[in-house]
Amino acid sequence: MATRNKKSSAPLTFDLPLELIAKIKSIRNGHGLASASEVVRLAMDKFDFERCQPVTVPHRQISVRITADQRAMLKRYAKKKGTSVGELLRLALEDLPVKPGKGRK
């Protein structure tokens, strides 16, 4: 079982996909652990951080000008879809073809 350093224990908040949250629950049951914190500590104890090679996608921040109506629309859809304005813009850009097709302006 993962050990806990009682000298310094502070909450750590991070995002996980729902599939990993479900896996944490399964691991808790399978290993007889009392909390998600114990699962994370166990995972950290067992994982080889030296040999891991995380996949990272380089990002760069840009500034663009959009109309007030476009900004309001983005905010409305972000709220409706439960996501960020940036994620909606990424989806829109990924969907845009490099060259316009016939019948498109």
N, C-alpha and C positions, 0 to 999 in steps of 0.2 A: 504494500500500500504506500502511496505517496506520503512523504513526511512534510510537515508544516513547520516553517520557521516562525516561531511565535514572537520573535524580537521585532520583525518588521512585516506587518501584514496590512496591506492597503488595497482597496478595491481597484480593479483594472477593468475598464469598460472597452469593449470592442465589438464590431459587427460580425455576425456569422450568418451564413445562409440557413434557412429553416431546416434543410436536410442535416446540417451538422448539429443543430440544436436537438433534433430527433435522435441523432446518433449518440449525443451526450447522454440522453435519457436511457437509451439502450445499454450503453456502457455502464452507467450507474447500476442498472439492474443486473447486468451480467457480471460485474466485478463486486457487487455488494457495497458500492460506495454511497455515502450519505448526501453528497452535494455535487453540483457542477464544478465547484472549486476543486474538489478532490479529483475529479476527472481531468481537469486542466493540469493540475500539479502532476498527476500520474503521467499524462501525455508528455509533459515537459521533461520529466525524469527519464522517460524511455526514448525520446526522440534524439536523433543524432543531428544537432544543429550545425556541427562542423561540416558534415557531408551534404547537407541539403542545398538545393539550387533553386531558389524561388524564381518563378516566372514573373517578371515585372514588365509592364508596358510603360515606356517613357511618356510623360505628360508634360505639356507646357500650357501655361495660362495665356489666353489671348483676350483682348477687349474688342468688342464690336459695337456698332450702333444699330439699334432696332427702334421701331416706333413704339409709342406708348401703348397702342392697341396690341402690338405683338407681345410686348412685355406682360401685359395684363392676361393675354391668352395663354402664354407660357405658364404664368403663375397659377392660373385657373386649372390647366391640365395637370400641372405638377401636383397640385392638391388633390384633384380628382383621382389621379393614378397612384398617389402615394409615393412619389419619387421626386427627384430634384429637377430643377430647371436645366442644369448641366446635363443630366442623363437624357432628358428629352431632346436637347440640342444635339447630343452625340448620336442618338437614334436617327434624327432628321438628316444629319450630315452623312451618316453611313448609308442611308437609303437613297441619297441623291446620286444619280449617275454622273460619271465624269463628263460625258458628252450628252447633250439633250437628244432625246429620241424624237422621232417624227411626231408632229402634232403637239409637241411641248414647246413652250417659250423659254 
